[in-house]
């Protein structure tokens, strides 16, 4: 989570680097679990398949892995290996 704030109180409320790293590692663990669960195969089926055949929970898993990848790529202080969808 990126926090934009000013002043002494804002600095106290901001997550520490250790907290940010822990959140990112949890996001990486969730992303890895989704990938092991077959989300890449769902993604690879394409938009037309998604429109006609995908179940809502399948679309939700694809959305979630994309959101997690964005978080890991742009919001984390350390780098994680990425599987580009």
GIMO-V686475 format. One record per run of one state. SS is the DSSP state (hx for helix, st for strand, lp for the rest). FROM is the first residue (numbers start at 1). TO is the last residue. If there is no record, write none. Layout:
BEGIN
SS,FROM,TO
SS,FROM,TO
END
This chain:
BEGIN
lp,1,7
hx,8,13
lp,14,16
hx,17,36
lp,37,38
hx,39,44
lp,45,45
hx,46,53
lp,54,55
hx,56,74
lp,75,85
END
